[in-house]
Amino acid sequence: MSPAATTSLTPQAVFDALVASIERAVLRDELQVTTIPAPTGLAPFAHALAADVNPARHADDSDLGTGRVVVLYDPDAPEGWGGVVRVICFAQAPLETEIGLDPFVSDVAWSWLVDALAARGARYTAASGTATKVLSTGYGELAAQGSGAQIELRASWTPLDLDLAPHIEGWAELLCMVAGYPPATDGVAVLPTRRSPRA
């Protein structure tokens, strides 16, 4: 559904259609996805999902990756959005310390999101985001935990149509990849799957 096709619909009907398109997304089996309360005050309508990488698929490992995605809908098309819908996503996963020190790991994480959206045919504009590497070392009673690293990606973009399934699928693919799973499509760089014991 294009934004122009919504002119005869009520805002609630448009939002219901957006949520229905989200529910049609086909997500990877490695994820456990739940609907969570959406943040308030950002837009008249909002829908949110949280996801965790299924630890059972990685032997005894846990906390391999987590993420959230929020879909905002404002029929007044706020300035800066470039449309009536804005998708905001977050993905986080632990890394080996040596990988966290790689100066290009942030660039790789951002490219995963762009590639995942493109592979699913998600059309969008006004993309922005940050990729952050977090390095940590335990001291005192936490010294036994040693050193560790995390990658965090926060991004947002404005879909050019109101079928949000490709956008949600792209976010889910990103989360699996930062957690160390191979991509669903060929030709995408992969970080080593060995993870730090620190979360």
Secondary structure, DSSP 8 states (H G I E B T S, - for coil): --GGGGTTS-HHHHHHHHHHHHHT----TTEEEEEE---SSS-SEEEEEEEEE-GGGGTT-----EEEEEEEE-TT--TTTSSSEEEEEEEEEEE-HHHHT-TTHHHHHHHHHHHHHHHTT--EEEEEEEEEEEEEE--GGGGGG-EEEEEEEEEEEEESSS--HHHHHHHHHHHHHHTT---SSSS-----S---S--
